[in-house]
Amino acid sequence: LYILKKMEDVETKAQKLYKGIALAPMVRASTTPLRTLALKYGADVVYTEEMIDRSLLSTTRVVSNGTIDYRRDTSRVSKKVKKKLAQHNEPPLIIRIDPKIESGKLICQLGTGEPNLALQAAMHIHQDVDAIDVNMGCPKKFSVSGGMGSALLSDPGRAANILRTLREGIRNKPISCKIRLIENTQKTLDFCMAMINAGALAIGIHARCVGDASTKPADRKTLREVLSLLKSKHPTISIMVNGDFYTRQEWTNMMEETGADGVLLGRPALYNTSIFRKPIDDTTTNLSHGYKSSLLLDKSSVIQDYLQECMRYNNHYKNVKYVICEMMSNRRAPPDRVPHLLQNYPGGQTISKVCNCHSLEDICKVWDVNDAINKKEETPTALVAGEHRYDDSYIMDTLETKKDELLFIGGAPNNDERCSKRKKLNNGNGSN
């Protein structure tokens, strides 16, 4: 009876947690500053960026000045990596959690391909998060080659075993998964059913298939079909939808039409994080909240707010540069959306100017942000060799090849603003 009561409790937790507007898990982007900013603007729940099981297991939990940090245990790294880290005063930070702001609203997304490793990693962090989500949708090589991410979509037995192991091992926290559409409606439905039978209490569905370019419009038709069938069979299982919901009007209509419990915002949240702001009352209609919704703040103000969060948590400047450049770029947006996603910066800021910064203080100067706020008293977040790569050419090369798709003040960047591979800024590799 005790176990049954616990199962009922965790199901209730899932129904309360997986609903509303959520910040989607985004590698390099869904770090502490963006998560806390999203929550301050009005997000109901936030996901961490994908945490790889082995990486998480190599960390030590440290409570530091009000935050909970998971830092690399340097005694477990190779001599080569240890040498690279010798210049830093503190072990590299893998994830930072602010319980004052994130408690009750934080879902940890796990990158895993093995049930036992998944459980060990989840047990390592579950006390500081509200749920564990398994990434079953990432199509990137680093994820798929390790049997993680979208590789699980073609191996439902292994995917189900991971969820079953997590559900049996962690009974007090909801377990969920985030997937992509699979070929057709029936195959997607069959996979979802298998995950629910294995113990998933919520599922996030990205309305694209593996192999679909990010610039290809989301497949809302198939998403609606899957939702209709899934909700008719499992009305109490929370379903979060994901894919090109750039306006409140769009996701509200989708939720009303399909019964979806919530929406995951990735690129739309990067474009303008104030998309999470909510109406004070219900007197305004959905039609009032399109691309020019009065709820949206101007993008310069949003980036300035983001920088305030970065200063507060002493985020590494390379990660900050990456996120701001993504905020300023429409390179991942479907072409039909780009004309609506204006990139107007009265202060004359450009991606090139951001890329030319070599410290968080430099970036703050570009955006006219006072960097004298109370920062965490420590050295800047150390970079972890071999995990995330921050290279300005990642953004700048896109300006060269897709400048016609980007909207800057006065049009595309001029020759002085361009940066080719031959002029890479010396940023090296690393992770937040």
GUPAMAR-306502 format. One record per residue (C-alpha): x, y, z; residue in one letter; residue number from 1. Coordinates in steps of 0.2 Angstrom, whole numbers, plus 5000, padded with zeros to 4 digits. Layout:
GUPAMAR-306502
    c1    c2    c3  type  seq
     X     Y     Z     A  NUM
...
This chain:
GUPAMAR-306502
    c1    c2    c3  type  seq
  5000  5000  5000     L    1
  5014  5012  5004     Y    2
  5022  5009  4987     I    3
  5005  5012  4978     L    4
  5003  5028  4988     K    5
  5020  5034  4982     K    6
  5016  5030  4964     M    7
  5000  5040  4966     E    8
  5010  5054  4973     D    9
  5023  5055  4959     V   10
  5009  5054  4946     E   11
  5001  5069  4954     T   12
  5018  5078  4954     K   13
  5020  5074  4936     A   14
  5003  5082  4932     Q   15
  5007  5097  4941     K   16
  5025  5099  4934     L   17
  5023  5095  4916     Y   18
  5011  5109  4911     K   19
  5011  5127  4905     G   20
  5025  5135  4896     I   21
  5043  5127  4898     A   22
  5060  5132  4893     L   23
  5066  5117  4882     A   24
  5082  5108  4885     P   25
  5095  5116  4874     M   26
  5114  5111  4874     V   27
  5125  5125  4879     R   28
  5110  5137  4881     A   29
  5099  5130  4895     S   30
  5112  5134  4908     T   31
  5108  5144  4924     T   32
  5106  5162  4918     P   33
  5094  5157  4904     L   34
  5084  5146  4915     R   35
  5082  5159  4929     T   36
  5078  5173  4917     L   37
  5064  5162  4909     A   38
  5057  5159  4926     L   39
  5058  5177  4931     K   40
  5049  5181  4915     Y   41
  5035  5169  4918     G   42
  5040  5151  4913     A   43
  5031  5137  4923     D   44
  5045  5125  4922     V   45
  5063  5124  4915     V   46
  5074  5110  4908     Y   47
  5093  5109  4910     T   48
  5103  5106  4895     E   49
  5107  5088  4892     E   50
  5117  5080  4906     M   51
  5127  5065  4899     I   52
  5127  5051  4912     D   53
  5145  5048  4913     R   54
  5149  5067  4914     S   55
  5137  5069  4928     L   56
  5144  5054  4938     L   57
  5161  5062  4937     S   58
  5156  5077  4947     T   59
  5155  5081  4966     T   60
  5141  5091  4973     R   61
  5146  5107  4981     V   62
  5134  5120  4990     V   63
  5142  5137  4986     S   64
  5135  5154  4991     N   65
  5117  5149  4989     G   66
  5119  5138  4973     T   67
  5121  5120  4971     I   68
  5136  5116  4960     D   69
  5141  5100  4952     Y   70
  5159  5101  4948     R   71
  5171  5089  4940     R   72
  5180  5078  4951     D   73
  5198  5081  4945     T   74
  5204  5065  4953     S   75
  5194  5055  4940     R   76
  5201  5064  4924     V   77
  5215  5059  4913     S   78
  5233  5066  4915     K   79
  5230  5076  4899     K   80
  5214  5084  4905     V   81
  5221  5087  4922     K   82
  5236  5097  4914     K   83
  5223  5108  4905     K   84
  5214  5111  4921     L   85
  5229  5115  4931     A   86
  5227  5134  4927     Q   87
  5210  5135  4936     H   88
  5208  5138  4954     N   89
  5192  5128  4955     E   90
  5186  5111  4948     P   91
  5176  5114  4932     P   92
  5158  5117  4934     L   93
  5146  5105  4925     I   94
  5129  5112  4931     I   95
  5124  5125  4943     R   96
  5107  5125  4952     I   97
  5099  5140  4961     D   98
  5086  5132  4973     P   99
  5079  5149  4978     K  100
  5073  5151  4960     I  101
  5072  5134  4952     E  102
  5065  5123  4966     S  103
  5049  5115  4961     G  104
  5051  5120  4943     K  105
  5067  5111  4937     L  106
  5068  5095  4926     I  107
  5085  5087  4923     C  108
  5087  5081  4905     Q  109
  5098  5065  4905     L  110
  5108  5059  4890     G  111
  5110  5041  4892     T  112
  5110  5024  4882     G  113
  5112  5012  4897     E  114
  5099  5008  4910     P  115
  5111  5006  4924     N  116
  5121  5022  4920     L  117
  5105  5031  4919     A  118
  5100  5026  4936     L  119
  5117  5030  4944     Q  120
  5117  5047  4936     A  121
  5099  5051  4941     A  122
  5102  5045  4959     M  123
  5117  5057  4959     H  124
  5107  5073  4955     I  125
  5089  5068  4959     H  126
  5089  5077  4976     Q  127
  5091  5094  4968     D  128
  5079  5092  4954     V  129
  5060  5089  4952     D  130
  5060  5076  4938     A  131
  5071  5066  4927     I  132
  5069  5067  4908     D  133
  5078  5056  4896     V  134
  5083  5063  4879     N  135
  5077  5052  4865     M  136
  5077  5066  4852     G  137
  5094  5073  4849     C  138
  5101  5068  4832     P  139
  5118  5075  4834     K  140
  5133  5063  4831     K  141
  5140  5064  4848     F  142
  5124  5058  4855     S  143
  5118  5045  4843     V  144
  5136  5037  4842     S  145
  5135  5034  4860     G  146
  5118  5025  4858     G  147
  5109  5040  4866     M  148
  5097  5053  4860     G  149
  5087  5049  4844     S  150
  5096  5032  4843     A  151
  5084  5026  4856     L  152
  5069  5030  4844     L  153
  5075  5015  4833     S  154
  5077  5004  4849     D  155
  5061  5005  4859     P  156
  5066  4990  4869     G  157
  5081  4998  4876     R  158
  5073  5015  4878     A  159
  5059  5007  4888     A  160
  5071  4997  4899     N  161
  5080  5014  4903     I  162
  5063  5022  4909     L  163
  5058  5006  4918     R  164
  5074  5006  4927     T  165
  5073  5024  4932     L  166
  5055  5022  4937     R  167
  5059  5007  4948     E  168
  5074  5015  4956     G  169
  5068  5033  4959     I  170
  5050  5032  4965     R  171
  5048  5049  4972     N  172
  5052  5059  4956     K  173
  5042  5059  4939     P  174
  5051  5051  4925     I  175
  5048  5057  4907     S  176
  5056  5057  4890     C  177
  5057  5069  4875     K  178
  5056  5062  4858     I  179
  5054  5067  4839     R  180
  5041  5061  4827     L  181
  5045  5044  4820     I  182
  5041  5042  4801     E  183
  5022  5042  4803     N  184
  5008  5044  4816     T  185
  5006  5026  4820     Q  186
  5024  5022  4823     K  187
  5026  5038  4834     T  188
  5010  5033  4844     L  189
  5017  5015  4846     D  190
  5033  5022  4853     F  191
  5024  5033  4865     C  192
  5013  5019  4871     M  193
  5029  5008  4874     A  194
  5037  5022  4884     M  195
  5021  5025  4895     I  196
  5020  5007  4898     N  197
  5038  5007  4904     A  198
  5034  5021  4917     G  199
  5035  5038  4908     A  200
  5023  5050  4916     L  201
  5025  5063  4903     A  202
  5032  5064  4885     I  203
  5038  5079  4876     G  204
  5036  5078  4857     I  205
  5046  5088  4845     H  206
  5036  5090  4828     A  207
  5051  5085  4817     R  208
  5058  5068  4812     C  209
  5076  5064  4814     V  210
  5085  5071  4798     G  211
  5073  5086  4797     D  212
  5083  5102  4796     A  213
  5079  5115  4809     S  214
  5074  5127  4795     T  215
  5061  5115  4789     K  216
  5044  5120  4797     P  217
  5037  5109  4811     A  218
  5025  5095  4806     D  219
  5010  5101  4815     R  220
  4998  5090  4806     K  221
  5006  5074  4812     T  222
  5008  5081  4829     L  223
  4990  5084  4830     R  224
  4986  5067  4825     E  225
  4998  5059  4838     V  226
  4991  5070  4852     L  227
  4973  5066  4847     S  228
  4976  5047  4848     L  229
  4988  5048  4863     L  230
  4976  5058  4874     K  231
  4961  5047  4870     S  232
  4971  5032  4877     K  233
  4980  5040  4891     H  234
  4971  5056  4896     P  235
  4981  5058  4912     T  236
  4998  5057  4904     I  237
  5006  5074  4902     S  238
  5011  5079  4884     I  239
  5022  5094  4880     M  240
  5023  5099  4862     V  241
  5038  5107  4854     N  242
  5042  5115  4837     G  243
  5041  5133  4831     D  244
  5029  5140  4843     F  245
  5035  5158  4841     Y  246
  5019  5166  4847     T  247
  5007  5164  4862     R  248
  4993  5164  4850     Q  249
  5000  5148  4841     E  250
  5003  5137  4856     W  251
  4987  5142  4865     T  252
  4977  5137  4849     N  253
  4987  5120  4849     M  254
  4984  5117  4867     M  255
  4965  5121  4865     E  256
  4963  5110  4849     E  257
  4973  5095  4855     T  258
  4972  5094  4874     G  259
  4991  5096  4875     A  260
  4996  5100  4893     D  261
  5010  5112  4889     G  262
  5023  5119  4876     V  263
  5042  5117  4876     L  264
  5050  5133  4869     L  265
  5068  5132  4862     G  266
  5073  5143  4848     R  267
  5058  5155  4851     P  268
  5064  5157  4869     A  269
  5081  5161  4862     L  270
  5074  5174  4850     Y  271
  5065  5183  4864     N  272
  5065  5176  4881     T  273
  5051  5188  4886     S  274
  5040  5176  4877     I  275
  5036  5168  4894     F  276
  5028  5184  4900     R  277
  5009  5181  4904     K  278
  4994  5192  4902     P  279
  4989  5200  4919     I  280
  4971  5195  4916     D  281
  4960  5186  4902     D  282
  4953  5202  4894     T  283
  4965  5200  4880     T  284
  4962  5188  4866     T  285
  4975  5176  4858     N  286
  4975  5186  4843     L  287
  4983  5200  4853     S  288
  4998  5189  4856     H  289
  5006  5187  4839     G  290
  5023  5192  4834     Y  291
  5020  5210  4840     K  292
  5012  5205  4856     S  293
  5012  5219  4869     S  294
  5019  5207  4882     L  295
  5036  5206  4873     L  296
  5050  5216  4878     L  297
  5062  5224  4866     D  298
  5077  5212  4862     K  299
  5090  5224  4868     S  300
  5082  5224  4885     S  301
  5080  5205  4885     V  302
  5099  5203  4882     I  303
  5103  5215  4895     Q  304
  5092  5206  4907     D  305
  5101  5190  4902     Y  306
  5118  5198  4905     L  307
  5113  5203  4923     Q  308
  5109  5184  4926     E  309
  5126  5179  4919     C  310
  5135  5192  4930     M  311
  5125  5185  4945     R  312
  5130  5167  4942     Y  313
  5148  5172  4935     N  314
  5144  5162  4919     N  315
  5159  5159  4908     H  316
  5160  5173  4894     Y  317
  5162  5160  4880     K  318
  5145  5152  4885     N  319
  5138  5169  4886     V  320
  5144  5174  4869     K  321
  5137  5158  4861     Y  322
  5119  5161  4869     V  323
  5119  5180  4864     I  324
  5124  5176  4846     C  325
  5110  5163  4845     E  326
  5098  5176  4851     M  327
  5104  5188  4838     M  328
  5104  5175  4824     S  329
  5089  5168  4814     N  330
  5100  5155  4806     R  331
  5090  5140  4813     R  332
  5073  5148  4810     A  333
  5062  5142  4795     P  334
  5063  5154  4781     P  335
  5045  5159  4782     D  336
  5047  5165  4800     R  337
  5063  5175  4797     V  338
  5053  5191  4791     P  339
  5044  5191  4807     H  340
  5059  5189  4818     L  341
  5067  5206  4818     L  342
  5085  5209  4824     Q  343
  5085  5228  4828     N  344
  5097  5234  4840     Y  345
  5097  5253  4842     P  346
  5114  5253  4851     G  347
  5122  5246  4835     G  348
  5127  5229  4842     Q  349
  5131  5216  4830     T  350
  5136  5197  4831     I  351
  5153  5202  4826     S  352
  5155  5215  4840     K  353
  5150  5201  4853     V  354
  5162  5189  4845     C  355
  5176  5202  4847     N  356
  5174  5201  4866     C  357
  5186  5192  4877     H  358
  5178  5193  4894     S  359
  5160  5195  4902     L  360
  5165  5213  4906     E  361
  5168  5216  4888     D  362
  5151  5209  4883     I  363
  5143  5220  4896     C  364
  5151  5235  4889     K  365
  5144  5231  4871     V  366
  5127  5230  4879     W  367
  5129  5245  4891     D  368
  5126  5234  4906     V  369
  5133  5239  4923     N  370
  5144  5224  4928     D  371
  5145  5230  4946     A  372
  5131  5219  4952     I  373
  5134  5206  4966     N  374
  5143  5191  4957     K  375
  5147  5175  4965     K  376
  5163  5177  4974     E  377
  5174  5165  4964     E  378
  5184  5163  4949     T  379
  5175  5162  4932     P  380
  5167  5146  4928     T  381
  5181  5135  4922     A  382
  5180  5126  4905     L  383
  5180  5108  4903     V  384
  5191  5101  4890     A  385
  5183  5090  4877     G  386
  5165  5093  4881     E  387
  5157  5108  4873     H  388
  5166  5118  4860     R  389
  5164  5137  4859     Y  390
  5171  5144  4842     D  391
  5166  5160  4835     D  392
  5167  5153  4817     S  393
  5152  5142  4822     Y  394
  5141  5158  4821     I  395
  5152  5169  4810     M  396
  5153  5157  4796     D  397
  5134  5156  4795     T  398
  5134  5175  4792     L  399
  5145  5172  4777     E  400
  5134  5158  4770     T  401
  5117  5164  4775     K  402
  5118  5182  4777     K  403
  5103  5185  4766     D  404
  5093  5176  4780     E  405
  5099  5187  4794     L  406
  5091  5203  4798     L  407
  5103  5216  4805     F  408
  5102  5235  4806     I  409
  5105  5241  4789     G  410
  5105  5223  4782     G  411
  5118  5210  4782     A  412
  5135  5213  4790     P  413
  5148  5223  4781     N  414
  5166  5217  4776     N  415
  5173  5224  4792     D  416
  5161  5214  4803     E  417
  5164  5197  4794     R  418
  5175  5184  4802     C  419
  5181  5169  4792     S  420
  5190  5153  4798     K  421
  5206  5162  4794     R  422
  5203  5175  4807     K  423
  5196  5164  4821     K  424
  5196  5172  4838     L  425
  5207  5163  4849     N  426
  5193  5155  4860     N  427
  5199  5137  4861     G  428
  5188  5123  4867     N  429
  5178  5120  4882     G  430
  5162  5118  4892     S  431
  5152  5129  4904     N  432
